[in-house]
């Protein structure tokens, strides 16, 4: 009765010969997917029906649902014969049992349309009613196909032969996670509750905010919708503590973290009782969940006889697909935020020779110490210039976040590039190395020397007079000395440029 996961090597089996019917259920099961326990070399052939599309006059349209279930079973059975299998062994084992797995998605949306809370006995009873109907209709169609096309080849010696029940497929129902296809279908995934009414979805290609369409539409119909309210929902990740939301909506629009863990397990149990294979279901726990909370979930699942259960504690990974609500105070602790850039700073621009040309490193400070670094290559543009700008921006961000200059120097100093150069008696290994050494030079300057560099009004006027005599110009953006390059004046400090 019990199955084990196969962890052995391929030589434990003769892969060149198909299993005989007496060997087909040898107790060895591989779990390619949690919802689909399979024999070696069997394949996963699944389909899902969006049950939220079958609400009619406040009830489930079982007549139409039954027709769709039978069509879906017919389709999945056809897939087995139409499919081109990558390995001969996979084709043999798949056609031997002809397992299919018809399941559902959109269950949470169905409950919303029927005005039934997910965390209620009404929802549990509906789950049993719904899945027992789907399972019954799926087997009816498998029996019809058996009359037309014959039973599955491994039928002899199976439990179905013992029951004298001729069917086309060894299994017909499974509940998969439906993560991607539910997005395409525009419905809630599998039998999961709504993760959040508004959340940020983060995947490899980017991130974006999503708002549950049923929730958004109801707010608009009741005249409650506003951009300000939606921002609050996005920030909170739940509506349970928002006074503007009516109580009847709070009761229906519950999210995964609004629901106590036992309701997740009860819903899974209700579905699994009428599923041939297994059920994919995640018990989403709040961030503050304890080890004991996780233990209770697993023990409850074991006591109810579930085939498997998945637990996920929110934010237990640095990067997760679905993110909702604002960070907790605990998460905010210890994170550095840069102080605003002061309106007035003072400092020095230090010329450093590098393999990429002259690098002008401007270091400014305020009453709290060094607060920013600018670096500009004599030849503007190009990859090297963009890299030095990026390094300087990150250094400035770190400095204004309270990081002392010494560890920054330690990280940058010694970085090598293909074009090292000697300058002022020492070897400059790269632009990064030059920036570190420029900061070092600035830190070695005495307070008196730095005081002389302050751009106070009287000093600025003196500099401007000197610059005008030498046909030089002051940068109108930051007040630094501009360099002349091919008829253009460029500021090494902020990047401002002007052409004659």
Protein Blocks (a to p, Z undefined) as FASTA:
>chain_A
ZZcddfbdfklpcfkbccdfklmmnopacdfbfklccdehiacddddddfklmcgehiac
fklmmmmmmmmmmmmmmmmmmpccfbfklmmmmmmnopacdddehklmmmmmnopafbbf
klmmmmmmmmmmmmmmmmmmmmmmmmmnopafklgopaklmnopacfbfbfbdcdfklmm
mmmnopaehjbccfbfbdcdddfkbccddddfklmmmmmmnopacfklmmmmmmnopakl
gmklcfklmmmmccfklpcfklmmmmmmmmmmmcfkbcdddddddfklcfklmmmmmmmm
mmnopabdcdddehkafbdfbdgdjddfklmgopacdddddfbdcddddddddfkbpcdd
dddddfkopfbdcdddfbggjjklmmmmmmmmmmmmmmmnopafklmmmmmgopacfbdc
deehiacfbfklmmmmmmmmmmmpcfklmmmmpccfklmmmmmmmmmmnopacdfknopa
cddeehiacdfknopacdZZ
